[in-house]
Amino acid sequence: MQYIPNILFAILLIIGIGFFTKNIKKLIRNIKLGKAVDRTDNPSLRLKNMINIALGQSKMVRRPISGLLHVIVYVGFIIINIEVLEIIIDGLFGTHRVLSFLGGFYGFLIGSFEVLAVLVLISVIIFWIRRMVLRIPRFWNKEMKGFPKNDALYILYFEMVLMVLFLIMNATDTTFQQANSGNTISQFIAPWFSGINPETLHIIERTAWWLHIAGILVFLNYLYYSKHLHILLAFPNTYYANLNPLGKFDNLQSVTDEVKMMLDPSADPYAAPAESDTDSMPEKFGAEDVFDLNWVQLMNAYTCTECGRCTSVCPANITGKELSPRAIMMKTRDRAEEVGKNIDVNGEFKSDDKNLFTTISNEELWACTSCNACVEECPVNIDPLSIIMDMRRFLVMEKSAAPQELNMMMTNIENNAAPWQYNQLDRLNWKNEE
């Protein structure tokens, strides 16, 4: 009978980690729906970006208040969960605080964890106040309705409960309190339970212990469905981010090859295409669905923290246009999830007569000024503009569905070598005006 708790703990651990592994496999599968792109160049700079931005939170602290609070929650939550290692050993082998043999160092660690737990709790409460009482505008955009709004609150409540359980677990651990080493904060909570008999106190401690580890496993598996997935993806996302200068767009290889052929005086313009090219499907211009984006763009969508910093600096959104860069990323992720579920049901993707344009409107795409403010502002180097430009490219080159003003400009460039509707010979007349 004494081994039943250990067996139950092992079952809980296997289920929690197994379900998490299954979801991570789905995540990788969905990201790989995108086209291949090589982001292995300049590894030293990529590593530097990952350390500075993902680990060092360098872009978060540009907004000092929210940045500092986020750093506290991030550092505190990660460091405190180091104790999960001890909990796992205790749970599997029936020991109690197995690492306490470290003596004073163990006391220092647990004491530090308790201080961080209080700081995390305070920070999370402030986050809740900013969101629900002060109602910071970027948290209340129209895309932040329903689950996206509740998701952020669920995460805050999760973190509050986990920190409180951690402190109660320590405060009701009689052996730990009597050792008087590491109970930096819990020693002030312990008197709240002073009138309780030892058996009941032990039940409270064990209940907090079980709920704490179970809560961590539940939270771990909730990540896949939550914006909090950036805890895991921020590191690869910053590593594989685009290193090109902002504003530099890629050229389609098929168009580049065609232009090179046109400029090659030795090329035969009437020559038939190479035999190897005739059997392959022509490359689609731009992006109509998630399959036409590259895998880094899809990883961007899953990494989005929904913090709204991109939307808060978007000049189109600020002036009342339909565009929200955050919504672009959320809708892209939702479509990737939709395709993934389609594959889960059918074994392969079956056409559902939907694509990215089902939820992302032309109005949103053409409202973008391509200023890169959203890219510059994102704390984890997400690039909403690349998706917008690929979808625009599809509209122009596949559907000829550019706005009338743009069509007129392109017609003028084609006919007059200038965006204005007058003769090429008059292009420089402006220089003679005083």
N, C-alpha and C positions, 0 to 999 in steps of 0.2 A: 504493500500500500504506500510505503514511503516514496516509491519511485513514480507514482501516478502524476504528481505535479511536473516532474522532469519530462515525462512522456508527453503530457499535454503541452508543455512549453515547446518541445521539439516539433510537435505537430503544428502548433501555431507558427513557429518559425519557418517550417518548410512550406506551409500554405502561403504565408506572407511573401517570402522570397520567390517562391515558384510563380505566384501570380504576377509579381513585379517583373520577373524575367520574361514571362509571356508577353506582357505589355511592351517591354522594351524591344522585343523582337518585332512586334507590330509597328512600333515607332520607326525602327530602322527600315523595315519594309516600305512603309509609307514615304519616308524621306527618299528612298531609292527609286520611287516612282519617277523622280525627276531625271533629266538628262545628265550625262556625265560632264564634268567640268574639272579641269586640272587646277588645283589650288595647293600644289606642293612646292611652289617656287619660294625662294627667300625664307627658309625655315627659321632663321635666327630672328628676323623681324616679326614673323608670325608668333613665335614663342614669346617675344618681348611684349607684343600686343596682348596676348592671352594673360600674361602675368600682371601687366599694368591694369588692364581693363576688367578682366573677369575676376582675377584674384585680388588685385589692388583696389578695385572699385573707383578707378581714377575719374571716370566720367560721371559716376553717381554724385560725387561731392561737388560738382559744379553748382548744384542747388544745395546749399550747406545744410539746411534743416532736415529735409527728407533724406539727403545723402548720408548725414551722420547717423540718423536713426536707422537707416537701412544697413549701414556698416555694423552697428551694434547688434541688430537682429541677425545679420548674416554670420558674423564672427561668433556671437554667443550661441546661436542655435547649432552651428557646426561643432564648436568646441565642446559644448555641453554633451552632445551626442557621442563624444568619445567614451563616455561612461557606458554606452550601450554595449561596448565590448565586455565590460565587467558583468553587466546584466545577463548577457548571453552565456557567459561561462557559468555564472551562478545558476541560471535557469536550467542549463543542460546537466550540470554535475551536482546540483543541490548544495553548493557552497553558499556562503554569505559574505559579500564584500571581499572577494578572493584577492583583490589587489591591495588590501590594507597592509600586507606585509611590507609595503614600500615605506611605511612609517610616516615620517614628517612630510615627505614628498607627496604621499597620498593625501594627507591632510591639506597640503597646499593646493593640490589639484581640485579636490572636492570643494574647498573653500572658494577657489576661483570660479568654479562652476556655479556655485550658489550666488555669488555676486553678479555674474553674467546673467543668470536666470532672472534676477530682479530687474536688471537693466533691460533685458529683452521684454519682460512683462510691461515695464513702463513705456518702452518704445512702441510696443504693439498697441497699447491703450491710446497713445498719442496718435498713431496711425488711424485708429478707429475714429477718434475725435475729428481728425482732419477730413476723413471721408464722410462721416455721418452727421457731424455737428457743424463744422466749418464749411462742409460741402465744397471742397476745392473743385472748381469748374471742370477740370480735365477728367475727374472721376464720374462726371454726370453727363457726358456726351451721349447722344442717342444710341450709340452702339453698346453702351454700358448699361443695358437693361437685362432683366431676367438673370440667367445663369452667370454671365460675366460680372455683374454687380455682386451677386450672392457669393460667387466663387472667392472673391477677394475677402469677403466677410468670413466665409468658412475657414479660410487660411488663418485669419487673425484669431478666430475663436480656438482653432486647433492649437495654435502656438500658446495662447493664454492658458488653456487647460493643461498642456504638456508641462509648462513651466511650474504651474501651481502643483501638479502631481509630483513633480521632482522635489519641490521644497517640502511638501507634506510627507513624502516618502522618507526624507532625511530627518524631518522633525519628529516623526513617530518611531524612528529606529532607536530603541533604548540603548543598545550596545554602542551605536555610533555616537549618540549624545553623551554617553558616559565617558567615552574616550576623549571627548572635548578637543578633537583635532579635525578641523575641516568644517565644523558646523558654524561657519561665519555668520550666516543669516538664519539658518534653521534653529539656532539656539534661542532666538527671539520668538519663534513660532511654537517651539516645543511646550512652553507654559500653557498654551491654549488647550492642550490635551492632558494637563497635569491631573485632572480629577478622574481620569478614565483608568479602569483596572488594566493590568498588564496584558491579559488575554485579548481584551477588546482593542487595546492599543496595537497589539501585534496584528490583529485582523485588519485594522486600518492601514498599517504599514504595508502588509502584503497586498491589500486591495489597490493601494496607490502604486505599488511596484508593478502589479499585473496590468493595471490600466495604462501606466506609463509606457511599458514596452508594447502593449497592444496598440496604443495610440500612435506610437512611432511607426509600426508596421502598416497601420491603416493609412497614415499620412503618406508613407512611402508609396503606397499603391494609388493614392489619390493624385499623386503628381501627374500621372499620365493624362488625366482628365482635366488638369488644372493649368492655369497660367504659371503656376509655380514650377513647371517643368524646366524653367530657365535655370534652376539650381544645378541641374545636370548638364544642360545644353549650352550654357553661357561659355563654357571653356572651349568646346570644339567650334562654337559659332564665332568667337573672337579669333580663334586660330585660323580658320578658313575664310575669314572675311576678305573682301576685295581690297587689294593693296594699291590699285590704280588710283591716280588723283581723282577727286570727286569731279564729276562732270565728263569724265572720259567714258564713252560708250563703245561697246564692242561692235565689230563689223561682222555681218553674216559672211561666212566663208564662201558660200555659193556666189554671192554678189561680188566679193573680192576677186574670185577667180574669173568671173565674167568680165569685170573691168580690166583686169590684167590682160586677158585675151584681146580685148578691144584695143588696148594700147600697144600690143605686140605686133609690129609690122609684118612679122613672118607668119603670123597665125592665119589660118584659113577660116574666114567667118562662116563658110558654108559646110565646114567639116562636120560629120556626124559625131555625136558624143562617143567617148570611149565605151567599149562594150561592157566593161565592168560597171559603168554608171547606169546603163539602160535598165538593169533589173531592179535597181534600188528605188524606193519611193523618194520623190523629191522632198527635200527638207522644207518643213513648214516655216513660213516667215512669222516670227513673233510667237506669242503664246495665247492659245485658246483655252487650254485646260492645264491641269497640274502636270501632265505628262510632257508639256512643252516648256516648262520651267526647268531650271537645273536643280540638282539636289541641294545645293547650298541655299537657294531661295526657299525651298521647302523647309530646310532646317531653320532658316530665319523665321518662318511662320510659326513653327513649333516653339521657338525660343522666345517669342514675343511675350513680354511681361505685362502687357496691357497697361503700362503705367501712364500712357497718354502724353509723354513728353514730346513725341514726334508731332502729334496733332496740335499740341499747345503752341508750337512754333511755326506751324504750317501757314503761310500767308493766305493760301486759298481758304482754309478753314476759318482763319481769323476774320476774313472779310465775308463770311457767311456762305461760302461755296459748299457744295455737297461733299467734297473730298475730306476724308479723314485717313491719314496714313495708317493709323492703328487699325481702323476698320478693314483696310486692304489686307493687312496681315492676318487678322482674325478670320476674314472670309476665305482667304487662301488656305489657312489651316483647316477650316470647317470643310472645305471641298476635298482636301487631302484625306480627312477622316471619312468623308462620305464615300470616296473611292475605295478606301481601305475596307470599309464595312461591306461594300459591294463585292470585293474580292473574297472576303471571309465567307459570304453567303454562297457565291457562285464558283469559288475555286479559281476564278480568273475574272478580269473586269468585263462586265456586260454593259453595253451602252445603255445609259439611263436618260439620254437626251438632255443632259445638263452639262454645264461647263463653268468656268470662272465667270463668264458674262451673265450667268443666271442670277448671281447676287451682286456682282460689281458692275455698276452702270457706266455707260459711256460718259455721262455727265461727270462722274467722279474722276475718270481717267483724264479727261480733257481740262479739268479744273487745275490740274497740277502745273506749276510753273517750272518744274525741274530745277529748283533752286538748291536742292540737297540739304535743306535745313533739317529735315526729318532724319536723314542719314547721319548728319553731324551730331544731332542731339541724342540719338539712341544710346543708352548706357551699355548695351551689349553688341553694338556694331551691326544692327539689323539694317537692311537696305530695301525699304519699301519702293523706292524710286525705280529699281531695276525691274520689278514686277510690273509697275505702271507703264514703263517704257516698252517692255516686251508685249504687253497687251495692246498698247497703242500701235506698235509695229504690225501686229496682226490685223488690227482694224484698217490700217492704211494699205498694207501690201497684199493682204488676202481678201479683204472685203470692200476695199475702196470706200471706206466709210468714215473718212476724215471730215471734220466740220467744213462748211462751205468756205469760210475765210481761209483755211489752210489749203484747201483745194485750189482756190484762186491764186494763192501765193506760189504753190508748186507749179501751176500752169504758167504763171508769169516767168518763173525761173527757167522753165523748159523752153519757153518761146522767146524770152527777152534777156535771159541770163541775169535777171535781177528780180527781186520780189515785187517790184512796182510795174504798173502797166503802162510802160512807154518804151520807145525804141531804144535799142542798145546803144545807138550812136549818141543818145542824149544822157547817158548814164552819169557823165562827169560834168554836166552843165552847172551843177550846184557850186563847183569850185570857183566859178566866175562871178558869183553873186556876192555882193558886199553887205 
